[in-house]
Amino acid sequence: MQFNTGDSGSNLQSEINITPLVDVVLVLLIIFMVVVPLLMKGYDVDMPQTSAEPTQAEQSQLMLSIAPTACRILEPPAGEGLPADCQVTLDDQKVPAAELPARVAQILGGQPTEKRVLFLAADDSLNYEGVLRIIDLAKSGVEDLKIEFVSTH
Amino acid sequence: MRLGEPAKMQAAINITPLVDVVLVLLIIFMVMAPQMRKGPDVNLPNTSKPSQQGDERGKILVSIDDAGRLWINDQQVEAEHFGDALRAAVGAEQDPKVVIRGDARLNFREVRQAMLAIEQAGFRGVGLIAKHAGAKGE
């Protein structure tokens, strides 16, 4: 009341209108309640085929093999990424895992989407997390890369 | 102006406690959310760029815990009954997607065997669930 000498207008403006903030927070709360427990992330892969498929043999197959001798990921790899000395076999050539995205991009980058298939043979003794990280590397090179597991037995 | 001002100030609802309560609820839900998932606790593998797999509803969750035990949604299943249990889990859903939540400490063998069993049960393709490296929870 002592502000009515001329300050009353600026006094009213100094209060922040937090009603929109409350609205936003409430909506965020509802979104978190509904969505967060249900969201998942991962990799789509195709399964090892038990029956031989000669139809796919005629295509140019790009085969990625991971041997436990060249890439020792028998335990969950520490930290992020893969051990520096990890090597995989791509198209019968030994490739350091760090070069894998570039090599996959070089071979499959020019192909149409439906031909971007990588056949993956991973040894049974390898750690699952390590195998997923190699899949992650391969997928980071090319978009829409399809991973097809090959049964090694 | 002078007469209207006191009434105007009292008319505004003090929503600060409301904001406090809502923020606390938000934090509670953020903390509780990982425990609301279906299936056993699985230490998911960390990778750098997992793609979105949508949400859990309408999918069959196959979990493999660190001891190699198989779970379908919330139920532990013996390996020999796995195929039957998987077909039973389909229910009314048309061609549901199967996702595997495998523990990071597993050998690839256990996951490959589960994939083979899923393939033999008549499903094509699975999603291998991972979590973004550095992401908190689960």
Chai-1 contact restraints between the chains, C-beta under 6 A:
chainA,res_idxA,chainB,res_idxB,connection_type,confidence,min_distance_angstrom,max_distance_angstrom,comment,restraint_id
A,N4,B,R2,contact,1.0,0.0,6.0,A-B,restraint_1
A,V22,B,I15,contact,1.0,0.0,6.0,A-B,restraint_2
A,V22,B,V19,contact,1.0,0.0,6.0,A-B,restraint_3
A,V25,B,V22,contact,1.0,0.0,6.0,A-B,restraint_4
A,L29,B,L26,contact,1.0,0.0,6.0,A-B,restraint_5
A,F32,B,F29,contact,1.0,0.0,6.0,A-B,restraint_6
A,M33,B,F29,contact,1.0,0.0,6.0,A-B,restraint_7
A,V36,B,A33,contact,1.0,0.0,6.0,A-B,restraint_8
A,P37,B,A33,contact,1.0,0.0,6.0,A-B,restraint_9
A,P37,B,M36,contact,1.0,0.0,6.0,A-B,restraint_10
A,P37,B,R37,contact,1.0,0.0,6.0,A-B,restraint_11
A,L38,B,D55,contact,1.0,0.0,6.0,A-B,restraint_12
A,L38,B,E56,contact,1.0,0.0,6.0,A-B,restraint_13
A,L39,B,D55,contact,1.0,0.0,6.0,A-B,restraint_14
A,M40,B,Q53,contact,1.0,0.0,6.0,A-B,restraint_15
A,M40,B,I129,contact,1.0,0.0,6.0,A-B,restraint_16
A,K41,B,P50,contact,1.0,0.0,6.0,A-B,restraint_17
A,K41,B,Q53,contact,1.0,0.0,6.0,A-B,restraint_18
A,G42,B,P50,contact,1.0,0.0,6.0,A-B,restraint_19
A,G42,B,Q53,contact,1.0,0.0,6.0,A-B,restraint_20
A,G42,B,G127,contact,1.0,0.0,6.0,A-B,restraint_21
A,G42,B,L128,contact,1.0,0.0,6.0,A-B,restraint_22
A,G42,B,I129,contact,1.0,0.0,6.0,A-B,restraint_23
A,G42,B,A130,contact,1.0,0.0,6.0,A-B,restraint_24
A,Y43,B,L128,contact,1.0,0.0,6.0,A-B,restraint_25
A,D44,B,G127,contact,1.0,0.0,6.0,A-B,restraint_26
A,V45,B,L128,contact,1.0,0.0,6.0,A-B,restraint_27
A,D46,B,G125,contact,1.0,0.0,6.0,A-B,restraint_28
A,M47,B,M115,contact,1.0,0.0,6.0,A-B,restraint_29
A,M47,B,E119,contact,1.0,0.0,6.0,A-B,restraint_30
A,P48,B,L116,contact,1.0,0.0,6.0,A-B,restraint_31
A,P76,B,A104,contact,1.0,0.0,6.0,A-B,restraint_32
A,P76,B,R105,contact,1.0,0.0,6.0,A-B,restraint_33
A,E80,B,A133,contact,1.0,0.0,6.0,A-B,restraint_34
A,A122,B,F108,contact,1.0,0.0,6.0,A-B,restraint_35
A,D124,B,F108,contact,1.0,0.0,6.0,A-B,restraint_36
A,D124,B,R109,contact,1.0,0.0,6.0,A-B,restraint_37
A,L126,B,F108,contact,1.0,0.0,6.0,A-B,restraint_38
A,Y128,B,G102,contact,1.0,0.0,6.0,A-B,restraint_39
A,Y128,B,L106,contact,1.0,0.0,6.0,A-B,restraint_40
A,Y128,B,F108,contact,1.0,0.0,6.0,A-B,restraint_41
A,Y128,B,V111,contact,1.0,0.0,6.0,A-B,restraint_42
A,E129,B,P45,contact,1.0,0.0,6.0,A-B,restraint_43
A,E129,B,A104,contact,1.0,0.0,6.0,A-B,restraint_44
A,V131,B,F108,contact,1.0,0.0,6.0,A-B,restraint_45
A,L132,B,P45,contact,1.0,0.0,6.0,A-B,restraint_46
A,L132,B,T47,contact,1.0,0.0,6.0,A-B,restraint_47
A,L132,B,A130,contact,1.0,0.0,6.0,A-B,restraint_48
A,R133,B,T47,contact,1.0,0.0,6.0,A-B,restraint_49
A,D136,B,T47,contact,1.0,0.0,6.0,A-B,restraint_50
A,D136,B,S48,contact,1.0,0.0,6.0,A-B,restraint_51
A,D136,B,K49,contact,1.0,0.0,6.0,A-B,restraint_52
A,S140,B,K49,contact,1.0,0.0,6.0,A-B,restraint_53
